[in-house]
């Protein structure tokens, strides 16, 4: 009877003891750990109950996520108005159209620029901030809490906050730049020349807490003895970072960069709300925004779906390359 | 000795400078929003800007509640987020129970497949979703919105709940069964109370996700009286002259519930975060 509740060594008389729904096995002669192995062929009733309880979740995911994604591949082969039921099969015509569409290439380029800069600075700032917040100082708990605010608020709030801060006539940023004599004339931060910069800064502000918290959670698990030993040996802070911290956070860094890349490359709401695709917004019309506009501004659902499929294909290819490049880290992470 | 102390002092002050910078960069925009929302219209546009309103007023909030549909949006947001949490919790608790307590073929494959769908970004799902919802004739309903949020949250809530259920020993349930309780009673009286921290954490994640969502609502909802807060507030922008005091008051009113929930989950946060629960 003790075999289940006590996982420690148990001398078991017979090699196999039947016990209700499980089987206790022990290799004969060897007093090895008694293992409780689930019955290999589950009872039919149990199987049915298991499938029934998972069914709602499975149904929702299949019907509302996997099916739409599969359907978008089909949709990308159609010429279809977003609101009217008529549709016409056109084969790969949508893709050929996009191949020659300069706006598509621009949006791909803008999306890449946006992703690379935001990911780079999120990671650098996130790691630096995690290192700071991992030290002991007065008010650490409070700062840890405050720092996460930007990640927790709705995107619409982040966008109106920044639009107000960066407002060209009444914004506090321009006021300060002017007051400290850095600029003579107010800078139009949301105009064509600077809107990409503003968007990148705002996105870094909004999303680097994710990197910060993931890294911080990992830093807390590094045994302090490692650092003490290095200190005794006289290693400088930089060397301690390179030789102790970095190898330890490599695995989580791999995952964080992967997730952030996927999410930044497909980021829609922040980018859209910042520029809404028109006016200066044309200069931040990234791939997700372009896909949305094709569907809901030009009502070309087929083209919109084709763009979504292309986006997905790019992501899959990049993810595979990423895993190949960092095979070692992938194993840790 | 003296040099060592000096160096230590300078690293300490660098550390504090870093910490203060981190706190300020996160907090300042919010403080500025609070300040603006209490300013009368004249002071909002004053140059140089004042950081503490000279003449604080509730006027912006008053106008927000009476002159706009803000309260309708607020109610819609509560309804939709609440229903999404309810549905997500029921479905994912059942699913997680199945994944941890029953044996059947393909169980682990199924768990893997569900996790994979976590990688689909909203923009990839929402375009075909929109067309399908139109075909099903449920566009412009809260029902479609709740379904969208639920399916979007499910992969990670299932995953998280599964992790929580795994930590509850099966023996406790078996003891209840031996004592003559049925399976359902055992789940309600033994498993769910123990899984409560997990259920709370997961439901708050779902709530924040639904509360903050913009894209699904923008695409699925067209009539004004069904809009949720993020979309409703974005539309306040579209008036000819942007009323910043009003907008900032609205921003504050959306942020407060999200922040309240955020403060309550803080202690669960690191654990959930480790499991990769927050998407965005």
Interface residues (C-beta under 8 A of the other chain):
Chain A: X4 X5 X38 X39 X42 X46 X47 X49 X50 X51 X52 X53 X54 X56 X57 X58 X60 X61 X63 X64 X65 X66 X67 X68 X69 X71 X72 X75 X80 X82 X83 X85 X128 X129 X132 X133 X135 X137 X139 X140 X142 X143 X145 X146 X147 X148 X149 X150 X151 X152 X153 X154 X155 X156 X157 X160 X161 X162 X164 X165 X167 X170 X172 X175 X179 X205 X207 X209 X210 X213 X214 X216 X217 X237 X255 X259 X262 X263 X266 X268 X269 X272 X273 X288 X291 X292 X295 X296 X301 X304 X305 X308 X311 X312
Chain B: X11 X12 X15 X16 X18 X19 X22 X23 X25 X26 X27 X29 X30 X32 X33 X36 X44 X45 X47 X48 X49 X90 X91 X92 X94 X95 X97 X98 X99 X101 X102 X103 X104 X105 X107 X110 X114 X117 X119 X120 X121 X122 X123 X124 X125 X127 X128 X129 X130 X131 X132 X134 X135 X147 X148 X150 X151 X152 X154 X155 X158 X171 X183 X208 X211 X212 X214 X215 X219 X229 X230 X233 X234 X237 X244 X247 X248 X251 X254 X255 X258 X259 X262 X263 X266 X269 X270 X273 X274 X276 X278 X279 X280
